[in-house]
Amino acid sequence: MSDAFDLVVRGGLVITPRGRAPLDIYVCEGKVMTLEPRHRRHKASQVIDAEGLLVLPGMVDTHVHLMDPGDDSREDFPSGSAAAACNGVTTIVEHTHSWPITTVDRLAEKREYLHGRSYIDFGLAAHVWPDRLPELPALWRAGITFFKIFTCQTHGVPAIHADLMLEVLGAIADFDGACLVHCEDDLMTARAERLLREAGRDDPGVLPEWRSREAELVATGTEESK
């Protein structure tokens, strides 16, 4: 073990997989090297005093929409990743629907665009398009974190309906991939949206009426039956 580290977080109550304990955390070249009891002190170039504080591993948020590239008027990667870091989130998985990843080329383009734009670690998810299922294995091999599937058309992303869902899930299972399914019945949400727009509704109450729990239950029940 080195006698001198770059950083020590000293005096905190450290949360580990085995519980909590009064430990000092020693870091070298950006990596945690060892957790030591208080009485076993080592030299470090920088000391962070965590006396009276809980010290936790960085959190992971797997459902993030930063809209970057695309319409980033709501949030972009620099602002969103900075906000995450300020609140203890050190890794995110991002899946924007304003510039969805559907091919390996788009994944490469997005990675290049995001170079230097994030303050934390990130993974990228890809959206499943009904007519681009052959792209799925290559996207998984290229390093996406998971596939995002919509059961209703949302934000310009087409729905994967029940007649195609088994094929999609089977294709992902063939290469042991992972997916996240957004469950809302497409017919129910489309009709609700149409009726609300015809009534001129634009108040915050439209959301639970348009994208209702009933629509979620119907879609979830359909997927469970598979």
CORVEN-V580806 format. One record per backbone hydrogen bond with DSSP energy under -1.0 kcal/mol. CO is the residue of the C=O (numbers start at 0). NH is the residue of the N-H. Records with the same first field share a line. If there is no record, write none. Layout:
CO = NH / NH
This chain:
2 = 42
4 = 44
6 = 26
7 = 47
8 = 24
9 = 49
12 = 54
13 = 20
15 = 18
18 = 15
20 = 13 / 22
23 = 35
24 = 8
25 = 32 / 33
26 = 5 / 6
27 = 30
30 = 27
33 = 25
35 = 23
36 = 39
38 = 40
42 = 4
45 = 7
47 = 9
49 = 52
52 = 12
54 = 14
58 = 89 / 90
60 = 92
63 = 94
69 = 71
75 = 79
76 = 80
77 = 81
78 = 82
79 = 83
80 = 84
81 = 85
83 = 86 / 88
84 = 87
87 = 58
89 = 120
90 = 60
91 = 122
92 = 63
93 = 124
100 = 126
102 = 106
103 = 107
104 = 108
105 = 109
106 = 110
107 = 111
108 = 112
109 = 113
113 = 116
120 = 91
122 = 93
123 = 144
125 = 147
128 = 131
131 = 134
132 = 135
134 = 138
135 = 139
136 = 140
137 = 141
138 = 143
139 = 142
145 = 125
146 = 179
147 = 127
148 = 181
149 = 159
153 = 156
156 = 153
160 = 163 / 164
163 = 167
164 = 168
165 = 169
166 = 170
167 = 171
168 = 172
169 = 173
171 = 176
172 = 175
177 = 146
179 = 148
181 = 150
184 = 188
185 = 189
186 = 190
187 = 191
188 = 192
189 = 193
190 = 194
191 = 195
192 = 196
193 = 197
194 = 198
195 = 200
196 = 199
202 = 205
203 = 206
205 = 209
206 = 210
211 = 215
212 = 216
213 = 217
214 = 184 / 218
215 = 219
216 = 220
217 = 221
218 = 222
219 = 223
220 = 224
222 = 225
